[in-house]
């Protein structure tokens, strides 16, 4: 089972990398860009058949290692196409 985890900074947390990208886009005349926020994506191949159990295990992984809960949030989804 393929699990996709998107990790992103919480609202209100400064995002200097996103700001740098936004500034670069504006310098290239892409002025319609209002804001850029950086995120990271992890794709895990999990040896689990039960979707509920898989989500529980991934949530535990995120809380214990993959996500800094102080400044980051995450979303996870299951994908069969990856």
N, CA, C and O of each residue as an XYZ file, in Angstrom:
328
protein
N       0.856     -1.170      0.000
C       0.000      0.000      0.000
C       0.902      1.232      0.000
O       1.807      1.343      0.827
N       0.658      2.148     -0.919
C       1.434      3.390     -1.011
C       0.738      4.479     -0.208
O      -0.455      4.734     -0.374
N       1.504      5.108      0.659
C       0.996      6.200      1.481
C       1.749      7.471      1.093
O       2.978      7.482      1.022
N       0.997      8.534      0.845
C       1.588      9.829      0.531
C       1.371     10.740      1.732
O       0.244     10.935      2.187
N       2.478     11.299      2.240
C       2.417     12.209      3.377
C       2.896     13.573      2.906
O       4.028     13.710      2.442
N       2.043     14.580      3.024
C       2.423     15.960      2.726
C       2.634     16.682      4.049
O       1.738     16.734      4.891
N       3.822     17.235      4.219
C       4.194     17.925      5.452
C       4.418     19.391      5.114
O       5.153     19.716      4.182
N       3.780     20.271      5.875
C       3.864     21.699      5.582
C       3.887     22.481      6.887
O       3.439     22.002      7.928
N       4.423     23.701      6.804
C       4.501     24.551      7.986
C       3.107     25.006      8.399
O       2.244     25.247      7.554
N       2.898     25.119      9.707
C       1.627     25.611     10.214
C       1.458     27.074      9.825
O       2.437     27.790      9.616
N       0.204     27.509      9.731
C      -0.068     28.924      9.476
C       0.566     29.760     10.570
O       0.487     29.417     11.750
N       1.188     30.848     10.179
C       1.829     31.740     11.136
C       3.308     31.465     11.331
O       4.017     32.298     11.895
N       3.792     30.310     10.874
C       5.213     29.993     10.972
C       5.910     30.585      9.749
O       5.480     30.369      8.616
N       6.988     31.333      9.987
C       7.721     31.947      8.881
C       8.266     30.887      7.943
O       8.733     29.834      8.378
N       8.202     31.179      6.648
C       8.646     30.250      5.617
C       9.657     30.966      4.716
O       9.293     31.432      3.636
N      10.923     31.058      5.145
C      11.911     31.797      4.355
C      12.158     31.186      2.975
O      12.424     31.920      2.023
N      12.077     29.878      2.850
C      12.274     29.251      1.551
C      11.128     29.613      0.598
O      11.360     29.902     -0.575
N       9.926     29.597      1.095
C       8.777     30.004      0.291
C       8.882     31.466     -0.138
O       8.571     31.808     -1.279
N       9.321     32.322      0.780
C       9.498     33.742      0.470
C      10.557     33.941     -0.611
O      10.381     34.770     -1.504
N      11.658     33.185     -0.538
C      12.715     33.301     -1.543
C      12.196     32.889     -2.924
O      12.514     33.533     -3.924
N      11.406     31.830     -2.980
C      10.829     31.386     -4.251
C       9.853     32.436     -4.781
O       9.852     32.755     -5.970
N       9.030     32.963     -3.887
C       8.081     34.008     -4.274
C       8.811     35.213     -4.872
O       8.404     35.743     -5.906
N       9.880     35.636     -4.221
C      10.666     36.787     -4.694
C      11.294     36.480     -6.056
O      11.307     37.340     -6.937
N      11.811     35.268     -6.235
C      12.403     34.884     -7.513
C      11.356     34.867     -8.625
O      11.625     35.315     -9.739
N      10.176     34.358     -8.328
C       9.100     34.354     -9.324
C       8.723     35.771     -9.734
O       8.510     36.051    -10.913
N       8.641     36.669     -8.742
C       8.324     38.065     -9.045
C       9.418     38.698     -9.897
O       9.126     39.495    -10.789
N      10.680     38.348     -9.629
C      11.780     38.910    -10.420
C      11.741     38.417    -11.867
O      12.322     39.041    -12.755
N      11.061     37.306    -12.098
C      10.889     36.769    -13.454
C       9.549     37.189    -14.066
O       9.095     36.621    -15.059
N       8.928     38.198    -13.448
C       7.664     38.776    -13.911
C       6.458     37.855    -13.785
O       5.500     37.979    -14.549
N       6.498     36.935    -12.831
C       5.318     36.143    -12.485
C       4.640     36.814    -11.291
O       4.546     36.250    -10.201
N       4.170     38.041    -11.536
C       3.655     38.879    -10.451
C       2.280     38.463     -9.958
O       1.812     38.980     -8.943
N       1.622     37.542    -10.649
C       0.314     37.069    -10.185
C       0.433     36.137     -8.986
O      -0.570     35.826     -8.342
N       1.651     35.686     -8.679
C       1.866     34.815     -7.517
C       1.753     35.671     -6.259
O       2.506     36.627     -6.075
N       0.803     35.315     -5.397
C       0.570     36.081     -4.172
C       1.406     35.572     -3.006
O       1.913     36.359     -2.207
N       1.549     34.248     -2.912
C       2.281     33.667     -1.789
C       2.770     32.276     -2.179
O       2.108     31.556     -2.926
N       3.929     31.917     -1.663
C       4.474     30.582     -1.867
C       4.754     29.985     -0.494
O       5.367     30.628      0.358
N       4.307     28.769     -0.286
C       4.606     28.026      0.936
C       5.264     26.720      0.526
O       4.735     25.997     -0.318
N       6.397     26.416      1.108
C       7.108     25.178      0.800
C       6.535     24.038      1.625
O       6.069     24.227      2.748
N       6.583     22.864      1.043
C       6.155     21.651      1.733
C       7.064     20.524      1.293
O       7.822     20.656      0.332
N       6.979     19.426      2.001
C       7.715     18.240      1.569
C       6.743     17.074      1.486
O       5.718     17.036      2.167
N       7.096     16.136      0.636
C       6.230     14.986      0.429
C       7.042     13.714      0.609
O       8.132     13.568      0.056
N       6.494     12.805      1.389
C       7.085     11.487      1.579
C       6.127     10.458      0.996
O       4.911     10.560      1.157
N       6.688      9.474      0.320
C       5.884      8.379     -0.221
C       6.428      7.098      0.374
O       7.587      6.745      0.157
N       5.595      6.407      1.119
C       6.011      5.176      1.767
C       5.254      3.997      1.176
O       4.054      4.078      0.913
N       5.965      2.919      0.976
C       5.343      1.670      0.544
C       5.205      0.826      1.803
O       6.195      0.333      2.344
N       3.994      0.668      2.255
C       3.712      0.018      3.530
C       3.214     -1.404      3.305
O       2.331     -1.638      2.480
N       3.780     -2.341      4.038
C       3.344     -3.739      3.963
C       2.172     -3.926      4.924
O       2.320     -4.475      6.016
N       1.009     -3.457      4.489
C      -0.200     -3.510      5.317
C      -1.398     -3.561      4.380
O      -1.457     -2.805      3.411
N      -2.340     -4.431      4.653
C      -3.533     -4.582      3.810
C      -4.728     -3.788      4.343
O      -5.597     -3.373      3.576
N      -4.762     -3.584      5.655
C      -5.883     -2.899      6.303
C      -5.643     -1.382      6.269
O      -4.689     -0.881      6.864
N      -6.521     -0.666      5.566
C      -6.361      0.776      5.391
C      -6.399      1.534      6.722
O      -5.613      2.460      6.926
N      -7.286      1.158      7.608
C      -7.392      1.831      8.908
C      -6.121      1.621      9.719
O      -5.590      2.570     10.297
N      -5.639      0.410      9.767
C      -4.384      0.117     10.487
C      -3.210      0.869      9.857
O      -2.344      1.380     10.568
N      -3.182      0.938      8.524
C      -2.109      1.658      7.835
C      -2.102      3.130      8.243
O      -1.047      3.686      8.549
N      -3.274      3.759      8.249
C      -3.358      5.173      8.638
C      -2.933      5.374     10.087
O      -2.271      6.361     10.407
N      -3.304      4.453     10.958
C      -2.896      4.546     12.363
C      -1.380      4.461     12.500
O      -0.777      5.232     13.247
N      -0.765      3.529     11.781
C       0.698      3.342     11.842
C       1.431      4.565     11.282
O       2.419      5.023     11.857
N       0.940      5.085     10.160
C       1.572      6.258      9.559
C       1.430      7.465     10.478
O       2.377      8.234     10.638
N       0.261      7.639     11.082
C       0.068      8.757     12.013
C       1.063      8.655     13.168
O       1.625      9.663     13.597
N       1.277      7.454     13.663
C       2.247      7.256     14.753
C       3.661      7.598     14.275
O       4.423      8.230     15.006
N       4.017      7.185     13.053
C       5.333      7.522     12.491
C       5.504      9.036     12.389
O       6.557      9.583     12.717
N       4.448      9.695     11.930
C       4.509     11.153     11.788
C       4.694     11.830     13.136
O       5.513     12.738     13.273
N       3.937     11.392     14.126
C       3.999     12.013     15.442
C       5.312     11.747     16.155
O       5.775     12.588     16.926
N       5.925     10.587     15.913
C       7.146     10.232     16.624
C       8.430     10.639     15.905
O       9.456     10.839     16.555
N       8.396     10.767     14.557
C       9.642     11.018     13.846
C       9.526     11.979     12.668
O      10.337     12.896     12.541
N       8.557     11.789     11.826
C       8.558     12.452     10.527
C       8.140     13.917     10.548
O       8.546     14.681      9.672
N       7.346     14.322     11.518
C       6.789     15.673     11.554
C       7.180     16.354     12.859
O       7.095     15.762     13.935
N       7.610     17.606     12.744
C       7.852     18.430     13.930
C       6.520     19.071     14.300
O       6.137     20.089     13.726
N       5.818     18.478     15.256
C       4.455     18.902     15.595
C       4.361     20.330     16.116
O       3.271     20.901     16.151
N       5.472     20.911     16.518
C       5.452     22.285     17.011
C       5.213     23.261     15.863
O       4.466     24.228     16.013
N       5.849     23.009     14.710
C       5.763     23.964     13.605
C       5.162     23.389     12.320
O       4.935     24.135     11.367
N       4.899     22.082     12.274
C       4.423     21.464     11.045
C       3.095     20.733     11.243
O       2.791     20.228     12.324
N       2.324     20.697     10.172
C       1.118     19.873     10.072
C       1.338     18.875      8.943
O       2.286     19.002      8.168
N       0.468     17.896      8.856
C       0.599     16.928      7.769
C      -0.763     16.413      7.343
O      -1.737     16.457      8.094
N      -0.795     15.924      6.113
C      -1.961     15.244      5.561
C      -1.466     13.942      4.975
O      -0.367     13.888      4.424
N      -2.257     12.897      5.085
C      -1.861     11.651      4.450
C      -2.983     11.080      3.615
O      -4.165     11.254      3.911
N      -2.580     10.394      2.563
C      -3.555      9.754      1.680
C      -2.974      8.457      1.176
O      -1.758      8.262      1.160
N      -3.851      7.583      0.769
C      -3.455      6.292      0.237
C      -3.611      6.349     -1.269
O      -4.624      6.812     -1.793
N      -2.585      5.866     -1.954
C      -2.611      5.885     -3.414
C      -2.207      4.526     -3.941
O      -1.202      3.960     -3.514
N      -2.975      4.011     -4.853
C      -2.666      2.741     -5.480
C      -1.897      2.934     -6.789
O      -1.402      1.966     -7.365
N      -1.798      4.179     -7.257
C      -1.215      4.465     -8.566
C       0.278      4.745     -8.535
O       0.893      4.823     -9.599
N       0.873      4.894     -7.402
C       2.298      5.242     -7.333
C       3.169      4.018     -7.439
O       4.395      4.128     -7.400
